[in-house]
Amino acid sequence: MRSAETLPHFAADYLAWRHEVQPTAATFDGVHVHDDLLEDFSRASIDRQIRDLNGFARRLASMSSDATLAERADHSALMANAQARLHELEVIRTWERDPQLYADTLATSLAAQAIFTYAPAAERARRLLSKLRQVAGVLDAARTNVREPAGIFIKTAAETLRGVVSFLNRDLPRALREVDDLSLLADLDDASTVAKTAIERYVRDLEEEQAPKAKATFRIGKDKIEHKLKLEDGVTLDTDALLRIAFLTFSLMLFFPVLFVYQYPQVLAILNLAVSSFTMAHGLTVLTTITLYLVACDPLPPCQGKVREWLGALVPARPSPTAVPEDQG
């Protein structure tokens, strides 16, 4: 049964929901209704988001197909967005694999209130105060959710969280220097101290408890990343093709330094660089690129091993040794 709901009504409802569950993204969209909140990463909230997204997908699917070309394009974009978010929560599960998700959320959400002067400093300070009081809860959710993170994830999360502490110590007071409410400043100082303590404790947990036993991989798998790219970015090429395109693009870029030096040879003199040094350095770059291609791209379909076969054909085959007859005498 087709629904009578219009696409503009659905889009407004869906965006309002997205801004509510992702207040940091809402800030960057210019929506400041939820600026006093951090994301809720509790398992109950994640399960609720999955239910809501499935509901939005059903509403979209039930809409009338009698629409203009522009409306059909918007319909497809909205459906892909909802499915991409579902894929992230149910399949990729970054919230369960990567502590950097929580660290980056804290860093971005707190910094946004200091960077964007959309409101008076005192108002933004009150919203920052509310966020700082929620920091410990976000990190508690990280402890509960994240299971066996990869070592590189632990490293990046710890570095990001140390950056948040540095931001609270140095940059935040500068950003709020116009605030003259002593009571508000005292509350901010107290909340900042509690937040920094929670962050430093979580960093210790990551580095002393999680890092020594980290064995998980950062990889999510070819099929998952291809589906993710299709839903989030509309990329329908497989990862093998994307890798080949990247190497081809990089290979083409390697010609530009040569053309530039050929056109402006005086650059080498200005840089006090001999032609032989430039040739050697650039030659090593080209050789490295070729080696990486052979290792990473050449074995991939649809033209597996063509470069290796071509290189092998250039090398003359060794003549097989002739058997020497035994002396019959």
ABEGO torsion letter per residue (X at the ends): XBBABBAAAAAAAAAAAAAAABAAAAAAAGBAAAAABBBBABAAAAAAAAAAAAAAAAAAAABBABBBAAAAAAAAAAAAAAAAAAAAAAAAGAAAABAAAAAAAAAAAAAAAAABBABBAAAAAAAAAAAAAAAAAAAAAAAAABBGBBAAAAAAAAAAAAAAAAAAAAAAAAAAAABABAAAAAAAAAAAAAAAAAAAAAAAAAAAAAAAABABBABAEAAAAAAAAAAAAGBABBAAAAAAAAAAAAAAAAAAAAAAAAABAAAAAAAGBBAAAAAAAAAAAAAAAAAAAAAAAAABOABBGAAAAAAAAABBBBBBBBBBBBBAX
